[in-house]
């Protein structure tokens, strides 16, 4: 192949190939009678090795010794190892950037340390993609984004404390044998609805009833409540839906 064909095949410039030839990194095996460069299959293999090492960040002065020291199989093993290392670093960087993007989309203006302090391992940003897919086109989603964007660390700590206190009182009512459709249970459910409205988005009774159903239909929500008290997910779901009916009637 001539120099133009090799340049097109490898995605480099003719000038680059000329430079490689001048420094002895990749000299073509043959020349035409007119003096034009002719590259063999072996030359193309060497060029491929050069380009991989360059992509891995090796300067040209280090590439030549690498090519002289090892056989082709050793080059492949080394390059595979280096590429795997780069892939792992890149994946870690991508994960970190995506997490920050999700947190910003959630409107949580906290540092990573503050987010861990507030949410622990249950950072809501990890569910943002799913939330956006399911409710991204709703007014509630947009409203929640606007409100949470203004929340400070202190706001999030207050919201967390209020939620934990309410869940504890719900669990106490369940253990005390309070019926899920009683006035006491519905009052707790109404308090829950008001917390959502006050901190995130307007949550009318019918929307709250839908959330209540999700507490027993989505195993992740169910698990959250069941960790507090066995049977709490169903109790809260029933109380929320009973309260919605009370509000509507």
ChimeraX attribute file (.defattr): number of C-alpha atoms within 10 A of each C-alpha:
attribute: neighborCount
match mode: 1-to-1
recipient: residues
	/A:1	16
	/A:2	15
	/A:3	18
	/A:4	15
	/A:5	13
	/A:6	20
	/A:7	16
	/A:8	11
	/A:9	11
	/A:10	12
	/A:11	10
	/A:12	13
	/A:13	14
	/A:14	15
	/A:15	12
	/A:16	11
	/A:17	20
	/A:18	16
	/A:19	14
	/A:20	17
	/A:21	14
	/A:22	11
	/A:23	12
	/A:24	11
	/A:25	19
	/A:26	19
	/A:27	19
	/A:28	22
	/A:29	12
	/A:30	15
	/A:31	12
	/A:32	9
	/A:33	7
	/A:34	6
	/A:35	8
	/A:36	11
	/A:37	19
	/A:38	18
	/A:39	19
	/A:40	14
	/A:41	10
	/A:42	11
	/A:43	18
	/A:44	17
	/A:45	11
	/A:46	17
	/A:47	20
	/A:48	13
	/A:49	19
	/A:50	21
	/A:51	17
	/A:52	17
	/A:53	22
	/A:54	14
	/A:55	11
	/A:56	13
	/A:57	10
	/A:58	14
	/A:59	11
	/A:60	15
	/A:61	10
	/A:62	11
	/A:63	18
	/A:64	15
	/A:65	11
	/A:66	15
	/A:67	17
	/A:68	8
	/A:69	10
	/A:70	12
	/A:71	10
	/A:72	13
	/A:73	9
	/A:74	12
	/A:75	17
	/A:76	14
	/A:77	11
	/A:78	14
	/A:79	16
	/A:80	12
	/A:81	12
	/A:82	14
	/A:83	16
	/A:84	12
	/A:85	12
	/A:86	13
	/A:87	12
	/A:88	12
	/A:89	12
	/A:90	12
	/A:91	12
	/A:92	12
	/A:93	12
	/A:94	12
	/A:95	12
	/A:96	12
	/A:97	12
	/A:98	14
	/A:99	17
	/A:100	18
	/A:101	14
	/A:102	18
	/A:103	22
	/A:104	17
	/A:105	17
	/A:106	24
	/A:107	18
	/A:108	23
	/A:109	17
	/A:110	18
	/A:111	12
	/A:112	12
	/A:113	9
	/A:114	14
	/A:115	20
	/A:116	13
	/A:117	14
	/A:118	21
	/A:119	14
	/A:120	11
	/A:121	10
	/A:122	11
	/A:123	15
	/A:124	15
	/A:125	21
	/A:126	16
	/A:127	13
	/A:128	19
	/A:129	13
	/A:130	10
	/A:131	14
	/A:132	15
	/A:133	9
	/A:134	11
	/A:135	12
	/A:136	14
	/A:137	10
	/A:138	10
	/A:139	12
	/A:140	17
	/A:141	17
	/A:142	15
	/A:143	14
	/A:144	18
	/A:145	18
	/A:146	15
	/A:147	16
	/A:148	20
	/A:149	15
	/A:150	12
	/A:151	18
	/A:152	13
	/A:153	17
	/A:154	10
	/A:155	14
	/A:156	19
	/A:157	15
	/A:158	13
	/A:159	18
	/A:160	14
	/A:161	13
	/A:162	14
	/A:163	16
	/A:164	13
	/A:165	12
	/A:166	17
	/A:167	19
	/A:168	14
	/A:169	14
	/A:170	24
	/A:171	23
	/A:172	14
	/A:173	18
	/A:174	19
	/A:175	13
	/A:176	9
	/A:177	9
	/A:178	16
	/A:179	15
	/A:180	25
	/A:181	20
	/A:182	13
	/A:183	15
	/A:184	15
	/A:185	24
	/A:186	24
	/A:187	15
	/A:188	21
	/A:189	28
	/A:190	20
	/A:191	15
	/A:192	19
	/A:193	23
	/A:194	17
	/A:195	18
	/A:196	18
	/A:197	15
	/A:198	13
	/A:199	15
	/A:200	19
	/A:201	21
	/A:202	18
	/A:203	17
	/A:204	15
	/A:205	20
	/A:206	16
	/A:207	14
	/A:208	23
	/A:209	22
	/A:210	14
	/A:211	18
	/A:212	24
	/A:213	17
	/A:214	16
	/A:215	23
	/A:216	20
	/A:217	14
	/A:218	10
	/A:219	13
	/A:220	12
	/A:221	15
	/A:222	19
	/A:223	16
	/A:224	13
	/A:225	21
	/A:226	16
	/A:227	11
	/A:228	15
	/A:229	17
	/A:230	15
	/A:231	15
	/A:232	26
	/A:233	26
	/A:234	19
	/A:235	23
	/A:236	27
	/A:237	25
	/A:238	24
	/A:239	27
	/A:240	32
	/A:241	24
	/A:242	23
	/A:243	27
	/A:244	23
	/A:245	14
	/A:246	13
	/A:247	13
	/A:248	10
	/A:249	6
